[in-house]
Amino acid sequence: MRKTISILILCLVLLLTFNSTIYAGAPKKASVQTIKGTIEGLNFKQNQIIILDYNGKRHTAKVLPSTILSIEGVWVDFMDLYFGQEVEITLEGKNAKKIIAYPEEDPERYGYIMPGNRFKSGDVLFISQNQIEIKGKSGREKYRITPATTIIKNGGMANLFQVKPGDKVVLTFDDIYSAEVSSLRVQDEEKHIAGILRGKIHSVDEKKKIIYIKSPRIYKEGKGWETSRENILSLKLSKDNLYNGGEIIPLRKLKDYRNQEAYIAYDEAYGNKNIAKLQIKKGSPQNYQATVEDIEYGTGKMVVNKNLIHFHPGTIVIQNNRLVDVLNIDRKKDVFVNADRIMGNTVASFVSIEGTSILDDRIDDTKLVVYRGKIEDIYEYEVKIGKLNYRLDHMKLTNNKWTQLKESERFELSEDTLIYDSQLKQTIPANQFISSRYINVNDIKDPRLRERVKSNFYKNKTAYFIVRESAFGKELLGLNITPHINEYRQNVNTTYSTIGEIEEIDYDKGTINFTKVKNYNTLNNRWENGKDEEVDINQGLILLNDIPIPEDKIYALRKGAKAYIIKNKESSLDKGYVILIED
C-alpha cells in the first residue's frame, strides 16, 4: 500500500514538473490593444503605418497580408489609406490585426469635432498664394490658403512653392465651418508617377484587382518606347481610373479589351507597380514635341507644332512626375504628345508637360534668378554686380537664355548666404567676405584663403549670383566665385542649361549622375532630350528648395529630385557651377 502511494506521489511530482516546464518554455502571447487616432505616416515600402492617438502618443505598426482593412464595411487595400485619416486599429504586439478607417466626414462619429479633426483629401488641381483647388471624392473643391497655413512635406516644414499640381494632399481645418486651411500635408512621393508603359491586356483578376499586361514597352524620354525585360507585367489597380476614350470603364469591362493595347501611367509603391491611369489605345500612334500654341478646354482642342490635337478626361497628363488634370495643360508650355489617329482626328493618349518650374514665377510671389557678372563692390551685407568685361555687361538668365543688363544692381547678403570659392573649393564665411578690413585675418587657418581675404582678392572677380527676388527685395542666397573662368567674348557660349533628375550621387568623386536629361537649345528655344550624364559638382554651388547646401551636407539630396544645372563646357566631364534642386 505504501509502495503504491509512493509511486502515485512520484508521478504527481513528475507531472507537475513537466507542466511547469511547458508553461515556462511556452512563448507569451502578444498583448492585444485597440488604438484610436489619425494616420501620421505611411511607409508603403516597409508596410508600416504610424498612428497618432488622441493622447498625443505615436504608434508604429506592421501591416501584414492578413491584416483586415475596411472603410464603412468595405474591404480596402493599404494603398487606399491616406495621411490624416481617422482610424481605429487593433494591435497584437507590433502587428496590425485590423484597421477600420473612416471617411472624411462621418457625422455619427462625434457630436463635437476638435480643432484640426476636420479634414479633406484629394489631388491638387490648382494652387496659388491665397487658394487651393483639389479634386476629391466629391469633385472639385476650393479652399483658402493664409500666411498661417502650415505646409508639411517629407516629414517637415516646407515652402508653399514645393506643393505642385497632382500632389496628393490632406487639408485640415481648425474651424469646422471655415474654408481656411490650417495645415496642408503633402503625401509621400512613393505615389509619384514612375513611368508610362504600353502593352496588350493579357488578363484581369477582378478579385485581386490585378491587370496583366503582355509584351510591355516602357517610354524613355528622348528614346521612345523600349521593350521591357519582362514578358508579362502585373499591375495593381488601387482606384477606378480606367478609360476608353473620355469614358471611365469598370474593371470587369476591361476583360472585353483582351489582346488590345493600352497606355498606362504607373507608380511603384508598396513593392508593386500600381496603375495610376489607364487609357485604351485605339488608332495609329503619332508623336509631337513642341510648344502648346493654343488651347481650348471647353472643346478639348489644342494646337501643337501647327497640328490640331484633341484631348479628353481620359488623356494621361504628366507633369513633374505627377499625374495631373488636362486643365493643367497651358499655352506656351513645352509638351511631348503621344497621340492616336482615330477616324481622321488626332487624339492625345498621353501628354508629358516638359521643362522645369524651378526658375518660373512661384505661387508665393518669389522667383529664383541666376546672374553672371563681376563683383563690382562689397558693402556691409550688400554686393554690387558689374560688367563681365569692357565689351560684355553682366548677364541674367531669362527664359533659359543669357541676356545682358546694362545697369548695375545690388543684392542683399546675409549670414546665411553661401559664398563659395570654386577655385579653392572652399566656403567663405559671410563675415570674412564682407568685413575683411575689420577682422583679424590671422584667424583664417587656410593660408591661401587668408591671403585672398587680406588682399581684397574677391573684388572684380567673376561669379554666379543666385538671387531670390520678391516684392521685398533681391536676396543673395548663394555666390559662386569663379576667377579661373575667363570670358573675353561677346557671347557666353560655354555656359548652358540642363535639367534632369538625380539618379545617383558619388560622394567620393564629387559627382552626380542625372537621368531624364534635357539640354536647352538656344537656337530653337526649346528643351531637347539628352543622354544620362555625370556632372562634376566639386566646383559647384548647390541649393535645395532655396537652402544652400555645403559640400558636407549633400547627403540631404534625394534620388529623383529635379535639378536645374548651369554647366561650363571645359572637358569631357561637364562641371556644374550652379545646381538648383527642388523636391
C-alpha positions in Angstrom: 0.0 0.0 0.0 2.8 2.4 1.0 4.6 1.5 -2.2 1.6 2.3 -4.3 1.2 5.7 -2.6 4.9 6.5 -3.1 4.5 5.7 -6.8 1.5 7.9 -7.1 3.3 10.8 -5.3 6.3 10.4 -7.6 4.0 10.5 -10.7 2.3 13.6 -9.5 5.6 15.4 -8.9 6.8 14.5 -12.4 3.6 15.6 -13.9 3.7 19.0 -12.2 7.4 19.4 -13.1 6.6 18.6 -16.8 3.6 21.0 -16.9 5.6 23.9 -15.3 8.4 23.3 -17.8 5.9 23.6 -20.7 4.4 26.7 -19.3 7.8 28.3 -18.5 9.1 27.5 -22.0 5.9 28.5 -23.9 6.1 31.8 -25.7 4.0 34.6 -24.2 1.1 35.7 -26.4 1.4 39.2 -27.6 -0.9 41.7 -25.9 -3.9 42.9 -27.9 -4.9 46.6 -27.7 -7.1 48.9 -29.7 -5.9 52.4 -30.6 -7.9 55.3 -31.9 -6.3 58.2 -33.7 -5.2 59.6 -37.0 -2.7 58.4 -39.6 0.6 60.3 -39.1 2.7 58.3 -41.5 2.5 55.6 -44.2 5.5 53.7 -45.4 4.4 51.6 -48.4 7.8 50.1 -48.9 8.2 48.7 -45.4 4.4 48.1 -45.0 4.2 50.3 -41.9 1.7 52.7 -40.5 2.2 55.4 -37.8 -0.8 56.3 -35.7 -1.1 59.5 -33.6 -3.6 58.6 -30.8 -5.8 61.2 -29.1 -3.3 61.4 -26.1 -0.6 62.6 -28.5 1.4 59.3 -28.5 2.7 57.7 -31.7 2.4 54.0 -32.5 4.2 52.2 -35.4 2.5 49.1 -36.6 3.3 46.5 -39.3 0.6 45.9 -41.9 0.6 42.2 -42.9 -1.1 40.5 -45.8 -3.5 39.1 -43.3 -4.4 42.5 -41.8 -8.1 43.3 -42.2 -8.6 46.8 -43.7 -12.0 48.4 -44.2 -13.8 51.7 -44.8 -17.6 51.7 -44.0 -17.6 47.9 -44.0 -15.9 47.7 -47.4 -12.6 45.9 -47.7 -9.8 48.1 -49.0 -6.1 47.9 -49.7 -3.3 49.5 -47.7 -2.8 51.9 -50.6 -6.4 53.3 -50.0 -5.4 54.8 -46.7 -4.1 58.4 -46.6 -2.4 60.9 -44.2 -4.6 62.5 -41.6 -7.4 59.8 -42.0 -9.0 58.8 -38.7 -8.7 55.1 -37.9 -9.3 52.5 -35.2 -6.6 49.9 -35.2 -6.3 46.6 -33.3 -2.7 45.7 -32.5 -1.3 42.4 -31.5 2.2 43.4 -30.3 3.6 45.5 -33.2 1.4 43.9 -35.9 -1.9 45.4 -37.1 -4.6 42.7 -37.0 -7.5 45.0 -38.0 -7.7 48.6 -39.3 -11.1 50.4 -39.5 -10.7 53.7 -41.4 -13.3 56.4 -41.5 -14.3 58.5 -44.5 -13.5 62.2 -44.4 -16.8 63.3 -42.9 -18.8 60.8 -40.7 -21.5 62.7 -38.7 -22.2 59.7 -36.5 -18.6 59.6 -35.0 -18.8 62.7 -32.8 -21.2 65.3 -31.6 -18.2 67.7 -31.3 -15.2 68.0 -33.6 -12.0 69.2 -32.1 -9.9 71.7 -34.0 -7.8 70.0 -36.6 -10.1 67.0 -36.8 -12.0 68.1 -39.9 -10.0 67.4 -43.0 -10.3 67.0 -46.7 -8.1 65.0 -49.1 -7.6 65.0 -52.8 -5.3 65.8 -55.7 -4.1 69.4 -56.2 -5.7 70.8 -59.3 -4.6 74.4 -58.9 -2.8 76.3 -56.1 -2.0 79.9 -55.6 -0.8 82.1 -52.7 -4.3 82.5 -51.5 -6.3 79.5 -52.7 -6.1 75.8 -53.4 -8.4 73.7 -55.5 -8.4 70.0 -55.1 -10.1 67.1 -56.9 -11.5 64.7 -54.3 -14.3 62.2 -53.9 -16.9 65.0 -54.1 -15.4 66.6 -57.2 -13.6 69.9 -57.4 -13.4 71.9 -54.1 -11.8 75.3 -53.3 -10.3 76.4 -50.0 -8.4 79.4 -48.7 -4.6 79.5 -48.1 -3.4 82.0 -45.5 0.0 83.1 -44.2 -0.8 81.0 -41.1 -1.3 77.8 -43.1 1.3 75.2 -42.2 2.9 73.3 -45.1 4.2 69.8 -44.3 6.2 67.7 -46.7 8.7 64.8 -46.3 8.0 64.9 -42.6 9.0 68.5 -42.0 8.0 72.1 -42.8 8.1 73.1 -46.4 7.6 76.1 -48.7 4.3 76.7 -50.5 6.1 76.6 -53.9 7.0 72.9 -53.1 3.3 72.0 -53.5 2.6 71.1 -57.1 -0.4 70.2 -59.2 -1.0 66.5 -59.0 0.2 66.2 -55.4 -2.0 64.2 -53.1 -2.7 66.3 -50.1 -4.6 66.4 -46.8 -6.1 69.7 -45.7 -7.1 70.2 -42.0 -9.2 73.0 -40.6 -9.3 74.4 -37.1 -12.8 75.7 -37.6 -15.2 73.2 -39.0 -17.3 75.9 -40.6 -14.4 77.8 -42.2 -12.8 77.4 -45.6 -9.4 78.5 -44.3 -6.8 75.7 -44.3 -5.0 75.2 -41.0 -2.4 72.7 -42.4 -1.6 71.3 -45.8 0.2 67.9 -45.7 1.7 66.5 -49.0 1.6 62.8 -49.2 4.7 60.6 -49.8 6.4 60.8 -53.2 6.1 57.0 -53.5 2.8 57.6 -55.3 4.5 59.8 -57.9 4.4 58.5 -61.4 7.4 56.2 -62.1 6.7 55.9 -65.8 4.5 55.3 -68.8 4.1 51.9 -70.5 2.1 50.4 -73.3 1.2 46.8 -73.9 -1.6 44.4 -74.6 -4.1 43.4 -72.0 -3.5 39.7 -71.2 -6.0 39.0 -68.4 -7.8 40.6 -65.5 -8.1 39.3 -61.9 -11.2 41.1 -60.6 -10.9 39.7 -57.0 -7.3 40.8 -56.5 -7.7 43.9 -58.7 -4.7 42.9 -60.8 -4.3 43.6 -64.6 -1.7 41.5 -66.5 0.0 43.2 -69.5 1.9 41.2 -72.1 4.7 42.5 -74.4 5.1 45.7 -72.4 7.2 48.6 -73.6 8.4 51.5 -71.3 8.5 55.1 -72.5 12.0 56.6 -72.1 12.3 60.3 -72.7 14.3 61.0 -75.8 14.5 57.3 -76.7 10.9 56.4 -77.4 9.4 53.0 -76.4 11.9 50.4 -75.1 11.0 46.7 -74.7 10.7 45.6 -71.1 12.8 42.7 -69.8 9.6 41.1 -68.5 7.2 39.4 -70.9 4.2 39.9 -68.7 3.8 42.6 -66.1 1.2 42.5 -63.2 -0.2 45.9 -62.2 -2.4 46.6 -59.1 -5.4 48.8 -59.5 -6.0 51.0 -56.4 -8.7 53.2 -57.7 -11.1 53.3 -60.7 -9.1 55.2 -63.2 -9.6 53.1 -66.3 -10.6 54.9 -69.5 -11.8 54.1 -73.0 -11.5 57.4 -74.7 -13.0 60.0 -72.4 -15.3 57.5 -70.6 -14.5 55.7 -67.3 -15.0 51.9 -67.6 -15.3 49.5 -64.7 -12.6 46.8 -64.1 -15.0 44.0 -65.1 -15.4 45.7 -68.5 -11.7 45.6 -69.1 -11.9 41.8 -69.9 -13.7 42.8 -73.2 -10.4 44.5 -74.3 -8.3 41.4 -74.0 -5.3 41.5 -76.5 -5.9 45.2 -77.1 -3.2 47.7 -76.4 -3.4 50.2 -73.6 -1.3 53.1 -72.3 -0.7 53.1 -68.5 0.8 55.6 -66.1 2.1 53.7 -63.1 3.7 54.3 -59.7 5.9 51.8 -57.8 4.6 51.9 -54.2 4.1 49.0 -51.8 6.5 46.8 -53.7 4.3 46.7 -56.7 3.6 48.5 -59.9 0.3 50.3 -59.5 -2.0 51.7 -62.1 -2.5 55.5 -61.7 -4.4 55.8 -65.0 -5.1 53.5 -68.0 -6.2 54.5 -71.5 -7.2 52.0 -74.2 -5.2 52.5 -77.4 -7.4 52.8 -80.5 -5.6 54.2 -83.5 -2.2 54.6 -85.1 0.3 56.4 -82.9 1.9 59.8 -83.7 4.4 61.8 -81.6 4.8 65.6 -81.3 7.3 67.6 -79.3 6.8 71.3 -79.3 5.1 74.3 -77.5 1.4 74.5 -77.0 0.4 77.3 -79.3 -3.3 77.5 -78.4 -5.7 75.5 -76.2 -9.5 75.4 -75.8 -10.6 73.5 -72.7 -14.3 73.7 -73.5 -13.9 72.0 -76.9 -11.0 69.8 -75.8 -8.6 71.0 -78.5 -5.0 72.3 -78.6 -2.5 73.3 -81.3 1.0 71.8 -81.1 3.5 72.4 -83.8 0.7 73.6 -86.1 -1.3 70.4 -85.6 -4.8 70.3 -84.1 -4.9 67.7 -81.3 -7.9 66.6 -79.3 -7.8 65.7 -75.6 -10.4 64.5 -73.1 -10.7 63.5 -69.4 -9.1 60.1 -70.2 -5.9 61.7 -71.6 -3.0 60.9 -69.3 -1.2 64.1 -68.4 2.1 64.0 -66.5 4.0 67.0 -65.0 6.9 66.9 -62.5 6.4 63.1 -62.1 2.8 63.7 -61.1 -0.5 62.7 -62.7 -2.3 66.0 -63.3 -5.6 67.1 -64.9 -6.0 68.0 -68.5 -6.7 71.5 -67.2 -3.1 71.8 -66.2 -2.0 71.9 -69.9 -1.3 75.6 -70.6 -0.4 77.7 -73.6 3.4 78.2 -74.2 4.2 75.1 -72.3 6.7 72.6 -73.9 5.0 69.2 -74.3 5.6 65.8 -75.6 2.3 64.4 -77.0 1.7 60.7 -77.8 -1.5 60.8 -80.0 -3.6 58.2 -81.8 -5.1 58.8 -85.2 -8.8 58.0 -84.8 -11.4 58.4 -87.6 -9.5 61.3 -89.1 -8.8 63.0 -85.7 -5.6 63.2 -83.8 -6.4 62.4 -80.2 -3.8 62.7 -77.3 -3.4 59.5 -75.4 -0.8 60.9 -73.1 0.8 64.3 -72.7 4.1 65.0 -70.8 4.5 68.6 -69.8 8.2 69.2 -70.2 10.7 71.7 -68.8 11.0 72.7 -65.2 9.3 75.1 -62.8 12.4 75.8 -60.7 13.1 79.2 -62.4 9.4 80.1 -63.1 7.4 82.6 -61.1 6.2 80.9 -57.9 2.8 80.9 -56.3 4.3 82.7 -53.2 5.3 85.7 -55.4 9.0 84.8 -55.3 11.4 83.8 -58.0 14.9 82.3 -58.3 17.2 84.2 -60.7 20.7 83.5 -61.7 23.1 86.3 -62.7 26.6 86.2 -64.1 29.0 89.1 -63.7 31.8 90.6 -61.7 31.8 91.5 -58.0 32.0 95.3 -58.6 31.9 96.2 -54.9 31.3 94.7 -51.5 29.4 96.6 -48.8 28.1 95.7 -45.4 25.6 93.0 -46.2 25.3 94.0 -49.8 27.1 93.0 -53.0 27.1 95.0 -56.3 27.3 93.2 -59.6 29.1 94.7 -62.6 30.2 94.1 -66.2 31.9 90.9 -67.1 34.4 92.8 -69.2 34.7 96.0 -71.2 32.6 94.6 -74.0 30.2 92.4 -72.1 27.6 93.6 -69.5 26.5 91.4 -66.6 24.1 88.7 -67.6 20.7 87.5 -66.3 19.3 84.0 -67.1 15.9 84.8 -68.6 13.7 82.1 -70.2 16.7 79.8 -70.1 18.9 82.2 -72.1 21.5 84.7 -71.0 20.6 88.3 -71.6 22.7 91.4 -71.0 21.8 94.1 -68.4 23.5 97.5 -68.5 22.6 98.9 -65.1 24.4 97.7 -62.1 22.4 96.1 -59.3 22.9 95.5 -55.6 21.9 92.3 -53.8 21.2 91.8 -50.1 23.6 89.5 -48.4 23.1 87.7 -45.0 25.0 85.3 -42.7 23.0 82.5 -44.4 24.4 83.4 -47.9 26.7 80.6 -49.1 29.8 82.1 -50.6 32.0 79.6 -52.4 35.4 80.0 -54.0 35.2 77.3 -56.7 38.9 77.7 -57.5 39.9 76.9 -53.9 36.9 74.7 -53.4 36.2 76.4 -50.1 33.3 78.1 -48.4 34.0 81.6 -47.2 32.2 82.7 -44.1 30.0 85.8 -44.8 31.7 87.9 -42.1 35.1 87.3 -43.7 33.8 88.2 -47.1 32.1 91.5 -46.2 34.2 92.7 -43.3 37.8 91.8 -44.3 39.1 95.2 -43.2 37.6 94.7 -39.7 38.6 91.1 -38.8 41.9 89.6 -37.8 42.9 87.7 -40.9 45.2 85.6 -38.8 42.1 83.8 -37.6 41.7 82.3 -41.0 43.5 78.9 -40.9 43.9 78.2 -44.7 46.9 80.3 -45.9 45.5 80.7 -49.5 42.1 81.9 -48.3 43.8 84.1 -45.7 46.0 85.8 -48.4 42.9 86.4 -50.6 40.9 88.0 -47.9 43.9 90.1 -46.8 44.5 91.4 -50.3 40.8 92.0 -51.0 41.1 89.5 -53.8 37.4 88.9 -54.5 36.6 92.4 -55.7 36.3 92.5 -59.5 36.2 88.7 -59.8 33.6 86.9 -61.9 30.9 85.0 -60.1 27.5 83.4 -60.4 24.9 85.2 -58.3 21.8 83.1 -57.2 19.2 85.6 -56.1 15.7 85.2 -54.7 13.6 88.1 -55.9 10.3 89.3 -54.4 8.4 92.4 -53.6 10.6 92.9 -50.6 13.9 93.0 -52.5 16.6 90.9 -54.0 18.2 88.4 -51.6 21.5 86.8 -52.4 21.2 83.1 -51.5 24.5 81.9 -53.0 27.6 83.3 -54.6 29.9 81.1 -56.6 33.2 82.9 -57.3 34.9 81.7 -60.5 38.0 83.7 -61.1 39.5 80.9 -63.1 36.9 81.1 -65.9 37.9 83.9 -68.3 35.2 85.2 -70.6 36.5 87.7 -73.1 34.0 87.1 -75.8 30.8 88.7 -76.9 28.5 85.8 -76.0 28.7 83.5 -73.0 28.6 80.4 -75.2 30.5 77.9 -73.0 27.8 78.1 -70.3 24.5 76.3 -70.9 21.5 75.0 -69.1 20.5 71.4 -68.4 17.6 69.9 -66.4 17.3 66.3 -65.1 16.6 64.1 -62.1 19.1 62.8 -59.6 19.9 59.2 -60.3 23.0 58.6 -58.1 25.5 60.6 -56.0 29.1 59.7 -55.8 30.3 61.4 -52.6 34.0 60.3 -53.1 34.3 61.6 -56.6 32.0 64.6 -56.1 29.7 63.8 -59.0 26.0 63.4 -59.5 24.5 61.2 -62.2 21.4 62.7 -63.8 18.7 60.9 -65.7 15.9 62.3 -67.9 18.3 64.9 -69.1 17.3 67.7 -71.3 19.5 70.5 -72.7 18.2 73.9 -73.7 18.8 74.7 -77.3 19.0 78.5 -77.6 18.7 78.3 -81.4 15.1 77.0 -81.4 14.3 77.9 -77.8 13.3 74.5 -76.6 14.4 71.7 -74.4 15.9 68.7 -76.2 16.3 65.2 -74.9 19.8 64.2 -74.0 21.6 61.1 -72.6 22.0 60.4 -68.9 25.2 62.1 -67.8 27.6 62.6 -64.9 28.3 66.1 -63.7 31.3 67.2 -61.6 30.0 69.3 -58.7 33.3 69.9 -56.9 33.3 73.5 -58.0 29.5 73.9 -57.9 27.1 75.7 -55.6 24.0 73.7 -54.7 20.7 75.0 -53.4 17.9 72.7 -52.2 14.5 74.3 -52.0 16.3 77.7 -51.7 18.6 76.5 -48.9 22.3 76.5 -49.7 23.8 73.0 -49.2 27.5 72.9 -48.2 29.7 70.1 -49.5 29.4 68.1 -46.3 25.6 68.2 -46.4 24.9 66.8 -49.9 23.6 63.6 -48.3 20.4 65.6 -47.9 19.8 65.4 -51.6 17.2 62.7 -52.6 17.2 60.4 -55.6 14.5 61.5 -58.1 14.7 65.2 -57.1 14.6 67.6 -60.1 17.6 69.8 -60.8 18.4 72.8 -63.0 22.2 72.8 -63.7 24.2 75.6 -65.2 27.3 74.0 -66.7 30.5 75.2 -68.3 32.0 73.1 -71.0 35.6 72.6 -70.1 36.4 68.9 -70.7 34.6 65.6 -71.4 33.2 65.7 -67.9 31.0 68.8 -67.6 31.4 70.9 -64.5 28.3 72.2 -62.8 28.7 75.6 -61.3 25.1 76.2 -60.2 22.8 73.3 -59.2 19.3 74.3 -58.2 17.3 71.4 -56.8 13.7 71.1 -55.8 11.9 68.2 -54.3 
